[in-house]
Amino acid sequence: MPPNTTASTGQQPAKSGRRKGRKARLIVLVLVLALIGGVGFGGYWTVSTVRASFPQTKGSLTLKGLSGPVEVKRDNYGIPQIYASSDADLFMAQGFVQAQDRFYEMDVRRHMAAGRLSEMFGKSQVDNDEFLRTLGWERVAKQEYDTKLSAATKKYLQAYAEGVNAYLQGKDGKDISLEYAALGFTNDYKPQKWTPVDSISWLKAMAWDLRSNMQDEIDRALLTSRLGPKQIAELYPQYPYSRNKAIVQDGQYDELTGAFEQGGTSGTGTGTGTGAGGTGTGGTGGTAAGTAGTAGTASGASGTASGTSNLDSQLTGLSDALSDLPPAVGVNGDGIGSNSWVVRGTHTITGKPLLANDPHLSPSLPSVWYQMGLHCRSISSACQYDVSGYTFAGMPGVIIGHNQDIAWGMTNSGVDVTDLYLEKITGDGYLYDGKVKPFETREETIKVAGGSPRKIVVRETNNGPLLSDRAKELVKVGRKATVDTAAPDRGDGYGVALRWTALQPGTTMDAVFAMDRAKNWTDFRKAAALFDVPSQNLVYADTEDNIGYTLPGRIPKRSQDDDGSVPAPGWDPKYRWTGYIEQDELPYEYNPDRGYIVTANQAVIDPDKYPYTLTKDWGYGTRSQRITDLIQSKIKDGGKVSTDDMRQMQLDNSSEIARLLVPTLLKIDPENKDVREAQKLLEGWDYTQDADSAAAAYFNAVWRNILKLAFGNKLPKELRVKGQCLWVKPVNTTGPADEAEDVRECGERDPDQAQPDGGDRWFEVVRKLMDQPDSDWWKTPKAGTRPGAVNRDQLFRRAMIDARWELTAKLGKDIDTWTWGRLHRLFLKNQTLGTEGPGFVQYALNRGPWELSGGEATVNATGWNAAGGYGVVWVPSMRMVVNLGDLDKSRWINLSGASGHAYSAHYVDQTDKWADGELLPWSFSDKAVEDGTQDKLVLKP
């Protein structure tokens, strides 16, 4: 530490959380015992090692490169508010402070985005690196920096990098984070300097986890091995537009002007802006579908490329590659969601808008979000920012939050911005429009800690990188896949290429800064126009009592022959994207007469009002409609919404699928007295999934078993849980299916990726089948002493029996001890050493469990995968409510805490309150921040 500084951890004693304080003390005790006993880590993991990386948060220190002094004020949760007199100083200090708290997390992120995880963690990550190098995120990020971003944005990125590097200067790994001390036992990895491209690359990782329907595209193709087109269609029903309202309700696309037009707006805003923006499922002796049905097709100009079990094998390989990648900000595949809504002042207690947001992402430790305020002491051309909210450690600016004039939130739009293409490979090229085109190639060298470097060659077609080069299973399709005789000769085989909008240089980094300094709706729309990847639903509110919604993004136009739902033939020009939807064609809404806007991953707009296909795979609107109903119930008869009402809505635990199914379940006579005892839990239940609810525990177990019996056991092995084995009829038998002997097939997918996951798509599937009590989906064979079923009520009865005995095994026979929280638990894990490191290290870095309320497709979306179990696999990663009438009365919370240091008081000091649904005060004005300041650090030039 420089001699002119005063050292302080700046940390307050954390509130004693449920089951947390004792565990922390036990961990410290284990560390000490390890030291005394000479166990592995004992030579290094002393108390001083643990504390060495804690940040200085009081006093002063010199930061070379600043033009003036900068103040860093932290509250009692360690959340920093930075005050500077120039933009460059502001972002340099942001880089320094985030590195103080989160550099290890930042370092891992940049290595993941660059396909360089092997440099840190060795050969176990080589396959991931090969896949990520093939995608080329870092390469595209460099192109963005060199060719797309504004001079101002580059200046901010450079200043941020200088701040990070000022923190790193003179420090060894153990001085930066405990994890580096652990890594030091296996390799000699040393952190390198931060670069502006490192920050941009993280945007690609964010876009990857929010890439829309790619997993659905794979799954639909995999289903063709056992299900026919009608059956697959039943598992992907149409969006229920009449029941669950789309986001945009006022306005439609105008064919005459070629733009989206909104009608009936009102308000006093500073401008509305016009831009930016086989049918049987039975089968004897087994539980899989009896017939394979007709495979899905990818039609080409000269024939069709029909999916077969070999195509399934290729897509399974791709699916495996995707699921093995570490998630950046969300669960790979289905389940990612978010809530955001805004209510205008006519319906609020304050007379000004209230805006709520809670993005649903996979739980991580530390949280993907980092709370922070960035304040210019005086707003001028030299210093333009006064903004507070949620940032990503590793990126300058604020991603979600508010400034002095406006507030904004985000949810994933789900629009389809990825397509898979089958490619006819011929020698050193691929077939396109009857001609062989050469691949674009590049060589990549992967450095491996403790091993020899690995070299790969990346091949790209005109559709994108050839992903089939990265997974062994992917080569099988070209060797054996059945195609129509008019299709291209398979030769050496078909490959799979990915076209994705994020693989083109873009301007999203420009958009972040533009939103941070926007003053009104017009500014915000202009900023949103720069937010090209990932496409997000953006909600807006301002202090002048205006609210709005806009859909930005680079969204492809496709030909009428291609809806993007299944892999397309890359050799046919007809399946090339035809361009992108112009910004003034994209849907938006401004001050709608209803006085509120709700986005929760539902359909953006009714297709009758819009000519372009945005996606076929929306969320089905369960959460959005529930939020809408809650708002309407509050404002009817002139009622007003408060900040706390918005918080309570975020915590709504109502199960819509329970509301549908329980009346039928209560009519069934289960016969067995123990099952009847469990059934009685549902009598009078209000469908609320509180952590202490026995009824919620039993219902969700019944729901899980309904899904397993009706659908899960009939899906191909590629979609079922790994290790779950069934006796089924083989696929592609040469004789009659009913004469073939059963074969044993085991599931191949990780539990949190398997189907049926129980989300609101499955709500809609079951809703439609409720009126078809004799559907073949309700048929299931007898299993041991458990009865079979030939109709809906018999299958429900079987599910109630299975659920009773499943919970008896998990929770005990006494139903008085059952609670939903005992099943539905959250574990927070360090995303690297906390999942792959030695048990001792995992124990030191991880926290939990927390017993949670909420559930799947619930507003309080503590998601779980019904195929895999009841554990929490995604969560509201943060919650905020912005009060535009008095910004200091806004509220926020994070999943974990400000710090990434495992023994910091701020490691998980927000988690207990988050689990209880509490929000923290969110100070913004100079006075409020000063009043809440616990530690103050002055950075001097």
KENUPA-793199 format. One record per residue (C-alpha): residue in three letters; x, y, z. Coordinates in steps of 0.02 Angstrom, whole numbers, plus 32768, in hexadecimal, padded with zeros to 4 digits. Last residue first. Example, Ala and Ser with C-alpha at 12.3 -4.5 7.8 and 13.67 -1.06 7.14 Angstrom:
KENUPA-793199
ser82AC7FCB8165 ala82677F1F8186 
END
This chain:
KENUPA-793199
pro7F3582577E36 lys7EDA82337ED9 leu7E5881AE7EFC val7DFA81D97F9B leu7DA981487FF9 lys7D0F815F8065 asp7CC080DA80D3 gln7C1680D78129 thr7BB5814C80B5 gly7AF9814E80CB asp7AE8820880F2 glu7B6282318065 val7AFC81CD7FE8 ala7A5B821F8020 lys7AA882CD8018 asp7AF582B57F6B ser7A5182727F27 phe7A4A81BA7EF5 ser7A2C81497F8A trp79E0809E7F6C pro7995805D800D leu799B7F9E8013 leu79127F297FD9 glu78CA7E948037 gly78837DF97FE7 asp78BB7D818070 ala79377D2C7FFB trp797D7DD67FC8 lys798D7E068080 asp79EF7D6780A2 thr7A577D828006 gln7A8D7E368023 asp7B247E0F8091 val7B637D89801B tyr7C197DBD8000 his7C087E678055 ala7C567E3680FC ser7CEA7DFC8096 tyr7D1F7D4980B0 ala7D047D0A7FFE his7D3E7DA77FA5 gly7CCA7DCB7F12 ser7C817E617F6B ala7BE67EC87F49 gly7B6E7E467F8B ser7B087DAF7F5A leu7A637DB47EFC asn7A5C7E717EF6 ile79D87EE67F3D trp79897F8C7F0D arg791380157F46 ser78E480C37F08 lys78B781437F8C asp795181AB7F63 leu790E81BA7EB1 asp7877821B7EED gly77E782257E70 leu783E81B27DF6 asn783A81247E75 val78A580977E32 val78817FE67E6F met79117F6B7E64 arg792C7EB17E72 met79C97E4C7E4D ser79F27DA27E05 pro793A7D717E0E val79687CB87E0E trp799C7C257DA7 val79C67B707DCE val796F7B5A7E77 gly79677AA47EAC tyr78C67A447E8F gly790179B77E1F gly794379937D72 ala78AB79817D03 ala784B7A077D63 asn78D67A867D4B trp78CD7B0B7DD0 gly78B67BC67DC4 thr78B27C437E52 ala78417CB27DEC asn77E67D1F7E68 val776D7D4A7DDB thr77517C8F7DCC ala77817C327D2C glu77DD7BB17D99 gly77DF7BCE7E52 gly77CF7C447EE4 ser78077C307F98 leu78B97C057FC2 glu791D7B9E803E trp79CE7BE2803B pro7A5F7B688032 gly7ADC7BB08033 arg7B887BF4800E asn7C1E7BC27FA4 leu7CD47BFB7FAE ala7D1C7B9D8042 tyr7CBA7AFD8028 gln7CE97AFD7F70 val7DA07B117FA0 phe7D9A7A7F8019 gly7D3F7A147F9A pro7DC67A2F7F18 gly7D977AA57E89 glu7D1A7A8B7DFD thr7C7A7ADD7E3C gly7CB67B5E7EB9 leu7D5D7B6A7E60 thr7D057BB57DC9 gln7C577BFE7DDC asn7C607C1A7E97 lys7BC17BC77ED0 leu7B237C0A7F1F phe7AAD7B7E7F52 leu79F37B9E7F4B arg79737B247F8F his78C77AEE7F58 leu78AC7A477FAC arg78B77A7F8061 gly786C7B24802A trp77CB7AD27FF0 thr77AA7A9380A0 trp778079E880E6 thr778C79CB81A1 asp76D079B981BB ile76D4793C812C asp772178B981A0 lys77677833812D gly780F78878114 leu7851791380A6 lys78AB78C08014 ala786B780C801C thr77BD783F8054 leu77C378C67FCF glu77DE78457F46 trp775A77D57F93 arg76D378597F8D ala770978977EE2 asp76FC77E87E97 ile764B77D37EDB met7613787F7EA0 ala7662785E7DF5 arg760277B87DE8 arg755F78127E0F phe758778977D8D leu75A9780D7D0D gln750277BE7D35 asp74AC78677D27 arg74F8788A7C7D asn74D577E57C27 val752177387C06 ala758877297CA4 gly75FA76A87CF5 pro75F5767C7DAC arg768F767B7E1D thr76B675CE7E63 gly774575B47DE9 ala773276387D61 lys768E76347D02 pro769276897C5A thr766C77407C31 lys75E3778D7BCA trp75B978457BE6 trp7615787B7B47 asp75A278097AE5 ser751778867B02 asp747F78427B5E pro746578D77BD1 gln747079527B3F asp743279F57B8F met74C679F37C07 leu753979DD7B71 lys753B7A967B45 arg75687AC87BF6 val75ED7A3F7BFC val764C7A857B68 glu76337B387BA5 phe767C7B147C50 trp77077AB57BF8 arg77357B547B9B asp77287BA97C45 gly77BC7B4B7C89 gly77BA7A987CC8 asp78657A677C87 pro782479D77C1F gln78AE79C57BEF ala796379C87C29 gln79D77A5D7C3E asp79E17A697CFC pro79F479AC7D0B asp7A81799E7C8B arg7A4C79437BEE glu7A7278917BB5 gly79E178247BEB cys79F577687BEA glu79A876F07B6C arg798876387B8D val794275DE7AF5 asp789675917ADD glu788575057A5F ala7836752F79B8 glu779074E0798C asp7728757B79B4 ala779575E67943 pro7775757B78A9 gly781A75497856 thr78B575AA7822 thr78C5760778C6 asn78F176BF78B7 val78E276ED7970 pro78E0766779F6 lys7847764D7A64 val786B76817B16 trp78AE76407BBB leu78DF76D97C20 cys797C77217C71 gln799477C87CC7 gly7A5277D87CCB lys7A5778867C80 val79AC78D47C87 arg794778C67BE7 leu795A79307B4B glu79D878C57AEA lys798078287B26 pro78EA784B7AB9 leu784B78857B0E lys77BE78117B43 asn77F377FC7BF9 gly77F478B87C0B phe774978D67BC1 ala76B378927C1F leu770B78347CAA lys779778B17CCA leu7729794A7CB8 ile76A679057D2E asn773178D47DA6 arg777679857DAE trp76C879CD7DC5 val76A679547E54 ala774A79857EA7 asn771E7A3B7E8D phe76767A1D7EDF tyr76C179C57F75 ala77427A4A7F9C ala76C87AD87F7D ala764C7A877FF5 ala76D27A77807B ser76F07B338074 asp77827B7980DA ala77E07BBD8042 asp77447C108000 gln76FC7BD17F5D thr76517C237F5D tyr75C87BBD7F0B asp75487BF87F8C trp75397B4A7FDA gly74897B288018 glu749B7A6E7FFB leu75467A4C7FB0 leu758D7A048050 lys74FD7989804B gln7553792F7FBB ala75E37901802F glu756E78A780A5 arg751978558010 val75C278127FD9 asp75DB77C78086 lys752B77818087 asn753F77277FDF glu749F77367F79 pro74E077CB7F10 asp742E78057EEE ile743F78937E71 lys73D2792F7E80 leu745879907EDE leu74D379787E4E thr745879C87DD5 pro74447A647E3F val75027A667E58 leu75317A6B7D9F leu750F7B1B7D5F arg75367B807DFB ala75CD7B107E14 ile760A7B3E7D65 glu75F77BF67D92 ser76647BE67E2C ser765D7C837E96 asn77027CB67EE6 asp76F67D737ED1 leu77997DBD7F10 gln77B17E3A7E83 met76FD7E737EA1 gln77287E977F56 arg77B87F067F20 met77477F687EAA asp76C97F7D7F37 asp77587FBB7FA4 thr777C80477F29 ser76C580757F2C val763880587EB0 lys759780BC7EB8 gly74E280857EB5 gly746780E37E49 asp73DD80607E44 lys74567FE37DFA ile750C80117E11 lys75427F807E7F ser74E17EF67E29 gln75217F347D81 ile75D57F307DBD leu75C47E7F7E01 asp756E7E437D62 thr75F97E8C7CF7 ile767C7E397D64 arg76217D927D50 gln76157DAE7C95 ser76CF7DCD7C87 arg76FB7D357CF0 thr76947CBA7C8B gly76BD7D0A7BE4 tyr76EF7C747B7D gly77A77C9D7B6C trp77BE7CBA7AB4 asp77FF7C347A3F lys77C27C51798D thr782D7CED797D leu782B7D9E7938 thr77CA7D6D789D tyr77AD7E0E783D pro77077E547801 tyr76C37E9E78A4 lys76147EC378E1 asp75C87E1778C2 pro76677DCF790E asp76327E1279BA ile76C57E6E7A04 val775A7E517A78 ala77297DA27AAB gln774E7D7F7B62 asn77FB7D8E7BAE ala77BC7DEA7C49 thr77967E997C0A val77087EFF7C55 ile76D87FB17C25 tyr766780237C8B gly75EE80B57C76 arg756380607C13 asp756880F27B98 pro761680C37B5C asn769D81447B85 tyr7717810C7B00 glu771B80617AAD tyr779A80127A38 pro779F7F9079AE leu782F7F8C7930 glu78177FD57882 asp7870807878AB gln790B801378D9 glu79117FB77835 ile78F87EFC7839 tyr79937EA877F7 gly79C07E5E774E thr798C7DCC76E1 trp79D37D42774E arg7A077CB076E2 tyr798F7C2076D2 lys79637C3B761B pro7A1D7C3775F4 asp7A197B777609 trp7ABB7B22763B gly7AA47B5076F2 pro7A0D7AE07704 ala79AD7B1D779F pro79AE7ADC7852 val79027AED78A2 ser789A7B7E78E9 gly78E67C0B7884 asp78447C317828 asp788C7C07777D asp78277BF376DE gln77E07CA376EA ser78907CE876E2 arg78E27D2A777E lys78FC7DD977C6 pro797F7DE2784F ile79757E4678F1 arg7A027EBC7920 gly79BB7F0079C0 pro79447F797A11 leu78947F5B7A53 thr784E7FF77AA6 tyr77DD80177B3B gly77A280B97B87 ile7771811F7C1F asn775F81DA7C35 asp774382327CDB glu77BD82C37CC6 thr783882697D3A asp785181E27CB9 ala7822812D7C97 tyr786080AA7C1E val78537FF27BF7 leu78CF7F9C7B84 asn78A97EED7B41 gln79527EAC7B0C ser79AB7E7A7A6B pro7A597E407A98 val7AA67E8D7A32 asp7A757F2D79D4 phe7A687FAD7A5F leu7A92804279F0 ala79DA806679CA ala79BD80647A85 ala7A2681017A98 lys79BC815D7A19 arg792081207A70 phe7963815C7B18 asp798E82087AD6 thr78DE821C7A90 trp789081DB7B30 asn78ED82567B9E lys799382847BF0 ala7A0781FA7BB2 arg7AB281F77C09 asp7AB981407C3E met7A58810C7BA3 ala7ADE81537B30 phe7B6881027B98 val7B1B80557B88 ala7AED806F7AD1 asp7BA1808E7A9D met7BCE7FE47AE6 thr7B407F977A81 thr7B8B7FD679DD gly7BA77F3C7973 pro7C267ECC791E gln7BD67E2E78D5 leu7BDB7D8A7933 ala7B537DCD79A5 thr7AD37DBA791A trp7AE37CFF7918 arg7AF87C857887 leu7B367BDD78C2 ala7B797B547851 val7B557A99785A gly7BB17A1E77EB tyr7B7379A57767 gly7BDA7911772F asp7C7478DA76D3 gly7C0F78C27635 arg7B5978E47666 asp7B1A78F675B5 pro7AB2799375AB ala79F7797C75C3 ala798F79367532 thr799378857579 asp794478BD761B val79B378B576B4 thr79E0782D7731 ala7A6E785C77A5 lys7AFA77DC77A8 arg7BA5782B7789 gly7B7978E27788 val7B1978D5782C lys7BA4787C7887 val7C1C79117888 leu7BBF79667916 glu7BDF78DB7993 lys7C96790B79A0 ala7C7279BE79D3 arg7CD97A56799E asp7CDC7A4678E1 ser7C1E7A3B78E3 leu7C197AF0791A leu7C487B2D786C pro7C537BE97885 gly7BD97C5A7828 asn7B587C5A779D asn7BD07C837710 thr7C347BEE774D glu7CBA7BF277D3 arg7D467B7B7801 val7DAA7B8A78A2 val7E4F7B2D78A6 ile7E8B7AF1794F lys7F317AF379AB arg7F487AB37A5C pro7FD77AF07ACA ser802F7A717B39 gly80007A597BEE gly80097A9F7C9F ala7F9A7B337C75 val7F607B1E7BC1 lys7F797BA07B39 ile7EFE7B927AAB thr7F417BC079FF glu7EC17BF2797B glu7ED57BDF78BF arg7E607C3A784A thr7DF57C0177B9 glu7D767C4A7740 phe7D337BB376E7 pro7D3A7BAC7629 lys7C987BB175C5 val7C5B7B1F755D lys7BD07B4E74E5 gly7B1B7B1974D2 asp7AD57BA77539 tyr7B4A7B8275C9 leu7BAD7AE375E3 tyr7C3D7AE3765D gly7CF97AED764D asp7DA07A9C766F gly7D6579F07637 thr7CA879F7761F ile7C3E7A1C76B8 lys7B817A2A76A3 glu7B4E7A9C7732 leu7AB67A8B77A4 tyr7A8F7B3777EB leu7A647B68789C asp7A117C1178B5 thr7A247C94793C val79D07D3E7958 asp79237D007986 val78D27D7F79F9 gly78CF7D4B7AB0 ser78B47DFE7AEC asn791E7DE57B88 thr78E77E607C0D met792F7F0C7C2F gly79107FA27C9F trp791B805E7C8D ala791780FD7CF3 ile791A81B37CBC asp794782627CF5 gln79CF825F7D7C asn7A1381B87D41 his79C4810E7D54 gly79EB80547D57 ile7A1E7FC77CE4 ile7AC47FB67C86 val7B2B803D7CDE gly7BD280737C95 pro7C79801D7C86 met7C847F607C6F gly7CEA7EDF7CCF ala7C767ECD7D62 phe7BCC7EDB7D0F thr7B677F707D49 tyr7AC57F897DA7 gly7A8680357DD5 ser7AB680EA7DE7 val7ACF81797D6D asp7B0D822C7D71 tyr7B7882377CD6 gln7BB182C07C5F cys7C5B82FC7C9D ala7CBF83697C26 ser7C2583A27BC5 ser7BD983D27C6B ile7B7F83847CFF ser7BD083B67DA4 arg7C14833E7E25 cys7C0382B67DA4 his7BB7821C7DF2 leu7BC781637DCE gly7B6480F77E48 met7B81803D7E5E gln7B307F947E76 tyr7B8C7F007E29 trp7B267E7B7DD1 val7B607DCC7D9E ser7B4D7D9C7E54 pro7BE97D5D7EA9 leu7BC57CD17EB1 ser7B4D7C9E7E28 pro7A957C767E19 ser7A597C5E7D65 leu79F87CF17D24 his794E7D3F7D3B pro79557DFD7D26 asp78F07E5C7DAA asn78AE7F077D75 ala78317F837DBC leu780680357D84 leu779780B07DE1 pro7759814A7D85 lys772A81F07DD3 gly768D82237E31 thr76DD81E37ED1 ile764F816C7F01 thr764F811E7E55 his75C981027DCF thr75CB81AB7D76 gly768781A97D90 arg76A581227D0E val76CB806E7D3C val776580137CF9 trp778B7F5C7CE8 ser781F7EE87CE2 asn78287E2E7CFF ser78AE7DB97CC1 gly78C47D117C6E ile79427C8A7C47 gly78F17BE17C55 asp79267B867BBB gly79D87B767B7F asn7A7A7BA57BD7 val7A507BE87C82 gly7A7F7C9D7C92 val7B067D207CA0 ala7BA07CCD7C59 pro7B717C177C64 pro7C077BA17C61 leu7C037B3F7BBF asp7BD77A887BD5 ser7B217AA57BA6 leu7B507AEC7AFC ala7BC77A607ACE asp7B4679DF7B03 ser7AC27A337A96 leu7B3A7A327A04 gly7B5C797A7A1D thr7AA379597A2D leu7A8C79B6798A gln7B01793E7934 ser7AB178A67982 asp7A0478E47952 leu7A4378F678A0 asn7A72784078B0 ser79C9781378F9 thr797A78637862 gly79517914782C ser7920792A7777 ala798779927701 thr790B79C0767B gly791479D875C0 ser79637A45753C ala79317AF0757C gly79477AB8762F ser78CE7A8476B6 ala790A7A637766 thr789879DB77A1 gly785B79937844 ala784E78D7784D thr77AA787F7832 gly776D780F78BD ala77DE77B37934 thr775877427971 gly773076FA7A1B ala775D778F7A83 ala77CA775E7B16 thr7788770A7BB2 gly77B076567B92 gly776475A97B8E thr76E275D77B0F gly76DF767F7AB9 gly7676771A7AC7 thr769377C47A7C gly762677B279E4 thr76167846796D gly768D782678D8 gly78E4802579BD ala791C808A7999 gly78BB8101792F thr7821816E793F gly783E81DB79D7 thr77B2820D7A4C gly77F482B77A7B thr781483197B1A gly778A82C27B77 thr76E783137BAB gly767182837B97 ser75FE82277B22 thr760881997AA9 gly756F81587A4F gly75C2810979BA gln767180C579A2 glu76BE80AF78F8 phe7741803178C3 ala778E805E781D gly777D80317766 thr771680CF7749 leu768C807A76E6 glu76987FCF773A asp7684801C77E6 tyr76BD7FA5786F gln76507FAC7909 gly76228017799D asp75E580077A50 gln75F47F587A99 val76B07F407AA1 ile76E27EC47B28 ala76707E367AEE lys75DB7E077B58 asn75C57D597B9F arg75177D167B7C ser74F07D477AC8 tyr75A67D3C7A92 pro75BA7C877ACE tyr76637C637A7A gln76547BCC7A09 pro767D7B227A51 tyr772B7AD47A51 leu770E7A287A9E glu766F7A107A36 ala76D27A3D799A ile774E79B579C4 gln76BF793779CF lys7675796E7929 pro771F796878D3 gly774778B77910 leu77A6788679AB arg7833780D79CE ser78CC78407966 thr787878E47937 leu788E792679E8 leu7946794C79C6 ala791779CA793F arg78A07A2579B3 asp79257A247A3A ile79AA7A7579CE glu79397B047998 asp78FC7B177A4B gln79B17B267A83 met79D17BB07A04 asn79357C0F7A36 ser79737CB07A84 arg7A2D7CDE7A90 leu7A257D267B40 asp7AB67CBE7B85 trp7B1A7CE47AE9 ala7AF17D9F7AEF met7B3D7DAD7B9D ala7BD97D527B63 lys7BE37DC77ACE leu7BD27E5F7B40 trp7C627E197BA6 ser7CD17E2A7B0E ile7CBC7EE77B15 ser7D107EF47BC0 asp7DA57E877B8F val7DB57EED7AEF pro7DDB7F877B59 thr7E727F2D7BA3 trp7E9C7EEE7C52 lys7F4F7EC17C7C gln7F7B7E0B7C9D pro7F587D9F7D35 lys7FE27D207D5B tyr7FC97C647D49 asp80547BFB7D94 asn7FF17B5B7D9C thr7FA37ADE7E16 phe7FC27B217EC4 gly7FBE7BD57E89 leu7F097BBF7E55 ala7EDA7BBD7F0D ala7F357C5F7F30 tyr7EE47CA67E94 glu7E3A7C787EDC leu7E5D7CDD7F7A ser7E5E7D7D7F15 ile7ECF7E0D7EE3 asp7F617E037F5D lys7F6B7D477F40 gly7F837D6A7E87 asp80187DDB7EA2 lys7FFF7E977EA2 gly80767F1E7E64 gln7FF97F6D7DED leu7F537F137DEC tyr7EEE7FA77E2F ala7F3C801E7DB2 asn7F147F9C7D2D val7E5B7FA27D55 gly7E5A80607D51 glu7EB980657CAD ala7E3B7FEB7C63 tyr7DAB805E7C95 ala7E0480F37C46 gln7E1D80927BA5 leu7D67805E7BA1 tyr7D3081127BBF lys7D9F81547B34 lys7D6180CC7ABE thr7CAF81007AE4 ala7CD881B67ABF ala7D2A818A7A19 ser7C8E812E79E4 leu7C8B807279CD lys7C7F80167929 thr7D277FF878D4 asp7DB57FCE794A tyr7D537FAD79EA glu7CCE7F4B7990 gln7D507EE77930 lys7DA67EBF79D4 ala7D017E817A1B val7CE87E137981 arg7D8F7DBE799E glu7D6C7DAD7A58 trp7CC77D557A34 gly7D107CDC79B5 leu7C8A7C5579B0 thr7D107BD77983 arg7D7C7C1A7A0F leu7CEB7BFA7A86 phe7CDA7B457A4C glu7D947B247A58 asp7D9A7B787B02 asn7D0F7B0B7B45 asp7D687A6F7B07 val7E0C7AAB7B55 gln7DBE7ACD7C00 ser7DF27A2E7C5A lys7EA27A477C13 gly7ED47ACF7C8C phe7E757B487CFB met7EBD7BF47CDB glu7F077BEA7C2C ser7E847B687C02 leu7DFD7BEC7C19 arg7E3D7C497B80 gly7DA77C487B0B ala7DA37D067B07 ala7CFA7D187B5D met7D2D7C977BDF his7DD47CE97C00 arg7D7F7D927C0F arg7D017D4D7C8A val7D837CF67CF4 asp7DE67D977D06 met7D4D7DFD7D32 glu7D1B7D807DBA tyr7DCC7D877DFE phe7DC77E457DF7 arg7D267E587E5C asp7D367ECD7EF0 gln7DD47F317ED2 ala7DC37F187E15 gln7D187F697E1E val7D647FFC7E7B phe7DF380177E01 gly7D8780077D65 gln7D0680807DAB ala7D9180F97DDA met7DCC80FB7D26 phe7D1881127CF0 leu7CFE81AE7D5A asp7DAA81F57D37 ala7D8C81E97C7C asp7CE082387C8B ser7D2482CC7CEC ser7D03831B7D97 ala7CF0827D7DFF tyr7C7C822F7E81 ile7C6B81727E92 gln7BE3811B7EF6 pro7C17806F7F35 ile7BAB7FE77F82 gly7C077F9F8019 tyr7B667F6B806E asn7B7A7FF080F6 asp7B8C80768071 arg7C27809A800A lys7C6481437FCF val7CEF81497F4D glu7D2D81FB7F33 val7D96822D7E9D pro7E1F82B07E9D gly7E5482FF7DF8 ser7EA282D57D50 leu7EB7821D7D7A gly7F4381C27D21 lys7FA2817F7DB7 leu7F2E814D7E44 thr7F7381837EEC leu7F2281487F8B ser7EAD818D800D gly7E58815F80AF lys7DD480D980B4 thr7D9B804C8041 gln7E3A7FE78029 pro7E067F457FDA phe7E147E988027 ser7E967E347FC6 ala7F0C7E0E8056 arg7E807DD880CB val7E7D7D20809F thr7F397D18808E ser7F4F7D6E8136 val7EDD7CED8186 thr7F4F7C668143 trp7F2F7C0380A6 tyr7FE27BF38066 gly803D7B6280B4 gly7F9C7B1180EF phe7F597AF58041 gly7F817A3E803A val7F5E7A1180F0 gly7FEF7A418161 gly7F8E7A1A81FD ile7F9D7AC78249 leu7F707B1F81A7 ala7EE27AA98181 leu7EA17AC28231 val7EA47B7F8217 leu7E497B718172 val7DC97AFB81BE leu7DA97B79824A val7D8F7C0481CA ile7D127B958171 leu7CB87B6E8213 arg7CA77C27823A ala7C5A7C468190 lys7BE27BB681AB arg7BA97BFA8252 gly7B837CA38206 lys7B247C5D8171 arg7A977BEA81AB arg7A1C7C7B819D gly7A7D7D1C8194 ser7AD37D748225 lys7AD77E2681E8 ala7B837E4D81A6 pro7BFF7EAB8211 gln7C347F4781B3 gln7CBC7F4E8131 gly7D2F7FDB8100 thr7DC37F6580F2 ser7E2F7FF2812C ala7EDF802E8107 thr7F0F80E58108 thr7F73811F8074 asn800881938064 pro808881068071 pro804680AD7FD7 met800080008000 
END
